Every structure is written in structure tokens, then in C-alpha cells.
Amino acid sequence: MILADRLADLHFAAQHERPPELEDVEIAQLDPFLRTLLFTDGTVSRTLEANTLTEVEVSAVEQLPSRVPAPLARFLELGQDEECIRRRVLMRTAETSLSVWAESYALPHRLPADFLGLLSGDPRGIGGSLQQLRLESWRELLWFGLAPPPQWSDSSASATTTLTRLYRVITAGLPALLISEAFTVEVRSGLYRLIGSSEQVADAPDRTAPGPPPVGRA
């Protein structure tokens, strides 16, 4: 448990700057898969598909020029009055109730010229586009906490709580993307779990598993 108490300090560079409206959550209160999602610095949609064994759909809700909110602008090292592209997406699966909302701020002048074009046509979202471009980059985790779903999310969604994190993507020595992800969660057996994760659908028939081996004849 000593490591659990230190993980946030070790891996989230700006946890002390987390917005006050976010609630505390201890690492030990998250189930193993939710901890994996929180700390991953890879493609979220791929991680979700590996857990649920169902295809994750990334649906764009909005993509337009915008300004970064003042409390977040410093993480992109922006000059005064600089604009970026704000993109909002929903990740979900057809066979489960899994939902993830993501909001990103992208600086096109710090990214390859064809990045936005690839992003519009890649069903895997930002992570898939970065992989296609083979862009050398790294992700810096900033902060996390519990929060209601984003105000722009689907009001018909049943989830009332999300595990929200913020991180930035750095390339060529400068931050080019700032991304917030909100994972829909609920409490089961005393732990926060991602709604729609594989453990919750474990009782469903497994159509991918092989049948029993044939019985040999004497």
C-alpha cells in the first residue's frame, strides 16, 4: 500500500493543480483495469478493446476553432490570444454500456500538416492518427479525480460519476495536444469500476472461446 500512496506523486506532474471541483480518489479504491486506464500513456481505445473484446467506436461530437480555458492554457505554453482546435468525442461499444468522453485542444502548427485530415477519417481517434504518422511524442500525465460527466456529454447517459484525467502530448520539445478523458464509473464491492468493463459482462456467452476438446476414442 506504500506504493499506492505514492503513485499519483510519481506519475502525475500537476496533481496539486487539479481543479477544486474534482473529488479525491485513492489509487487503492480503483479496480485493476481502471488503474490501468488511469496510468496508460498509450492508445485508450486499444486498451478498451483488449479488455472488452468488442470494437470501440470513436464518434466526433464537435471539432472547431477555440481558445483554451485560462486555467489550462499554461499546459500548452500558449502565447496571448492563440487559438487551437477543440475536439470532443465519445468512445463507446455497441455491446456494452461503456462510455468515455474525451475533449482535446490541438495546436495544428506544432503537428504535421496532415494530422487534422487523418484525425477526421481515423476511427481510433487521436491515438490512431499519431500512430499512422509515426510521430515521435510522449504523454505527460497531469492530474486526475472524480467528477460528474462533462456538461457537453449526452444528457441521456445514465452515468453520474466519472474518473477524469488530464494529460498532454509533447512533440519536438513542445506540447501540441492537451487531452481530458472522463471514464464512466460505478462502485462495486467497494471499488470504482469502469461501467461496461469485461468483468461486468463475464456472465455473457463467450462466442470467441473455443469449445471443449473432442473426447478421444479408446
C-alpha positions as a printed NumPy array, in Angstrom:
array([[  0.   ,   0.   ,   0.   ],
       [  3.011,   2.312,   0.359],
       [  3.449,   2.39 ,  -3.432],
       [ -0.274,   3.053,  -3.94 ],
       [  0.057,   6.177,  -1.813],
       [  2.978,   7.402,  -3.944],
       [  1.772,   6.576,  -7.462],
       [ -0.036,   9.866,  -8.055],
       [  3.018,  11.87 ,  -6.98 ],
       [  5.298,   9.718,  -9.122],
       [  3.335,   9.868, -12.361],
       [  1.002,  12.922, -12.328],
       [  3.026,  16.087, -12.717],
       [  0.338,  18.606, -11.727],
       [ -1.92 ,  16.733,  -9.322],
       [ -1.598,  19.64 ,  -6.889],
       [ -3.149,  21.918,  -9.56 ],
       [ -6.249,  19.778, -10.034],
       [ -9.479,  21.849, -10.194],
       [-11.121,  22.13 ,  -6.767],
       [-14.426,  20.745,  -8.048],
       [-12.832,  17.339,  -8.628],
       [-13.066,  14.929,  -5.714],
       [-10.204,  12.918,  -4.27 ],
       [ -9.954,   9.225,  -5.016],
       [ -7.284,   6.869,  -3.716],
       [ -5.46 ,   4.613,  -6.157],
       [ -6.373,   1.624,  -3.972],
       [-10.079,   2.443,  -4.495],
       [ -9.807,   1.699,  -8.244],
       [-10.088,  -1.801,  -9.634],
       [ -7.068,  -3.124, -11.602],
       [ -8.402,  -2.301, -15.069],
       [ -9.429,   1.228, -14.083],
       [ -5.945,   1.773, -12.66 ],
       [ -4.516,   0.591, -15.98 ],
       [ -6.626,   3.13 , -17.875],
       [ -5.682,   5.922, -15.498],
       [ -1.945,   5.372, -15.862],
       [ -1.742,   4.305, -19.511],
       [  0.256,   6.512, -21.849],
       [ -0.849,   4.579, -24.921],
       [ -3.978,   4.389, -27.041],
       [ -7.084,   4.263, -24.825],
       [ -9.369,   2.733, -27.482],
       [ -6.967,  -0.192, -27.973],
       [ -6.772,  -0.777, -24.217],
       [-10.573,  -0.776, -24.016],
       [-10.915,  -3.233, -26.897],
       [ -8.384,  -5.595, -25.327],
       [-10.396,  -5.599, -22.1  ],
       [-13.924,  -5.875, -23.516],
       [-13.132,  -7.838, -26.728],
       [-15.594,  -5.574, -28.538],
       [-14.894,  -2.847, -31.066],
       [-14.724,   0.678, -29.663],
       [-16.424,   3.344, -31.774],
       [-14.982,   6.864, -31.601],
       [-17.691,   9.375, -32.564],
       [-16.823,  13.037, -33.043],
       [-19.252,  15.347, -31.243],
       [-17.554,  18.622, -32.162],
       [-14.427,  19.968, -33.842],
       [-13.928,  23.71 , -34.191],
       [-11.504,  26.618, -33.566],
       [-11.452,  27.671, -29.935],
       [ -9.408,  29.193, -27.159],
       [ -8.049,  27.114, -24.323],
       [ -9.622,  27.934, -20.933],
       [ -7.278,  30.143, -18.942],
       [ -6.56 ,  27.596, -16.167],
       [ -5.347,  25.09 , -18.787],
       [ -3.523,  27.366, -21.226],
       [ -0.183,  27.166, -19.456],
       [ -0.007,  23.418, -20.066],
       [  0.165,  24.183, -23.807],
       [  2.64 ,  27.05 , -23.358],
       [  0.456,  29.322, -25.459],
       [  1.029,  32.922, -26.348],
       [ -1.665,  35.501, -25.709],
       [ -4.795,  35.145, -27.885],
       [ -3.519,  31.997, -29.633],
       [ -6.272,  29.748, -30.962],
       [ -6.356,  25.975, -31.269],
       [ -8.742,  23.253, -32.412],
       [-11.113,  21.891, -29.783],
       [-12.336,  18.363, -30.438],
       [-14.897,  16.444, -28.389],
       [-15.547,  12.733, -28.89 ],
       [-17.458,   9.854, -27.362],
       [-15.911,   6.39 , -27.154],
       [-18.343,   3.516, -26.724],
       [-19.021,  -0.089, -27.656],
       [-22.124,  -1.494, -29.279],
       [-22.363,  -4.488, -26.94 ],
       [-21.72 ,  -2.88 , -23.544],
       [-22.666,   0.271, -21.644],
       [-19.081,   1.507, -21.713],
       [-18.671,   5.239, -22.37 ],
       [-15.662,   7.536, -22.344],
       [-15.838,  11.249, -23.138],
       [-12.712,  12.998, -24.363],
       [-12.009,  16.656, -25.017],
       [ -8.778,  17.736, -26.683],
       [ -7.123,  21.009, -27.594],
       [ -4.761,  20.68 , -30.566],
       [ -2.217,  23.167, -31.908],
       [ -2.016,  22.425, -35.651],
       [  1.176,  24.482, -36.152],
       [  3.004,  22.11 , -33.781],
       [  1.736,  18.989, -35.559],
       [  2.292,  17.554, -39.066],
       [  0.266,  19.308, -41.768],
       [ -1.884,  16.227, -42.467],
       [ -2.7  ,  15.483, -38.817],
       [ -6.197,  17.016, -38.793],
       [ -7.086,  15.31 , -42.072],
       [ -6.068,  11.93 , -40.705],
       [ -7.91 ,  12.608, -37.474],
       [-11.194,  13.203, -39.281],
       [-11.013,   9.825, -41.013],
       [ -9.424,   7.612, -38.338],
       [-11.988,   5.682, -36.248],
       [ -9.389,   5.241, -33.491],
       [ -9.175,   8.965, -32.77 ],
       [ -6.047,  10.913, -31.808],
       [ -4.026,   7.871, -30.756],
       [ -4.64 ,   6.166, -34.091],
       [ -3.693,   9.292, -36.038],
       [ -0.429,   9.684, -34.125],
       [  0.384,   6.045, -34.843],
       [ -0.309,   6.472, -38.557],
       [  2.04 ,   9.444, -38.692],
       [  4.664,   7.602, -36.615],
       [  5.115,  10.883, -34.799],
       [  7.764,  10.867, -32.097],
       [  5.944,  12.074, -28.997],
       [  5.361,  11.327, -25.328],
       [  2.445,  11.839, -22.963],
       [  2.769,  13.635, -19.656],
       [  0.044,  12.836, -17.124],
       [ -1.073,  15.963, -15.258],
       [ -3.936,  15.329, -12.824],
       [ -6.992,  13.152, -12.063],
       [-10.057,  12.976,  -9.806],
       [-13.761,  12.129,  -9.628],
       [-16.251,  14.404, -11.393],
       [-19.715,  14.393, -12.976],
       [-19.862,  13.73 , -16.74 ],
       [-18.818,  16.746, -18.861],
       [-21.518,  19.349, -19.428],
       [-21.372,  18.696, -23.175],
       [-21.921,  14.922, -22.777],
       [-25.128,  13.14 , -23.753],
       [-27.687,  14.1  , -21.115],
       [-29.443,  10.75 , -21.588],
       [-26.425,   8.822, -20.275],
       [-27.125,   7.022, -17.015],
       [-23.661,   7.529, -15.507],
       [-23.389,  10.102, -12.725],
       [-19.683,   9.794, -11.889],
       [-16.517,   9.721, -13.975],
       [-12.85 ,   9.206, -13.29 ],
       [-11.365,  12.182, -15.13 ],
       [ -7.749,  12.715, -16.071],
       [ -5.781,  15.389, -17.94 ],
       [ -2.57 ,  14.859, -19.899],
       [ -0.627,  16.491, -22.686],
       [  1.185,  15.166, -25.745],
       [  4.635,  16.654, -26.306],
       [  6.468,  16.508, -29.627],
       [  9.61 ,  18.277, -30.819],
       [ 10.031,  19.603, -27.282],
       [  6.693,  21.456, -27.184],
       [  3.184,  20.469, -26.012],
       [  0.927,  20.024, -29.049],
       [ -2.188,  18.43 , -27.533],
       [ -3.983,  18.739, -24.217],
       [ -6.488,  15.954, -23.58 ],
       [ -9.082,  15.355, -20.88 ],
       [-10.731,  11.93 , -20.624],
       [-13.736,  11.048, -18.455],
       [-14.336,   7.326, -17.795],
       [-17.824,   6.379, -16.609],
       [-17.551,   4.523, -13.308],
       [-19.605,   2.984, -10.541],
       [-18.805,   1.393,  -7.182],
       [-18.993,  -2.391,  -6.867],
       [-17.669,  -4.44 ,  -3.957],
       [-16.101,  -1.298,  -2.546],
       [-14.099,  -0.443,  -5.689],
       [-14.626,   2.014,  -8.533],
       [-15.013,   0.109, -11.797],
       [-15.423,   1.165, -15.405],
       [-19.037,   0.66 , -16.445],
       [-19.088,  -1.935, -19.227],
       [-15.669,  -3.433, -18.498],
       [-15.112,  -7.131, -19.118],
       [-15.779,  -8.253, -15.541],
       [-19.305,  -6.863, -15.792],
       [-20.051,  -8.861, -18.938],
       [-18.291, -12.014, -17.781],
       [-21.574, -13.888, -17.478],
       [-22.463, -13.252, -21.128],
       [-21.849, -16.135, -23.591],
       [-18.279, -16.097, -24.878],
       [-18.567, -16.59 , -28.628],
       [-14.816, -16.248, -29.108],
       [-13.771, -19.033, -26.775],
       [-13.055, -22.471, -28.29 ],
       [-15.345, -25.343, -27.405],
       [-14.263, -28.274, -25.277],
       [-11.667, -30.562, -26.856],
       [-13.061, -33.685, -28.562],
       [-13.18 , -36.819, -26.468],
       [-10.766, -39.39 , -27.815],
       [-11.786, -42.932, -28.556],
       [-10.219, -45.83 , -26.763]])
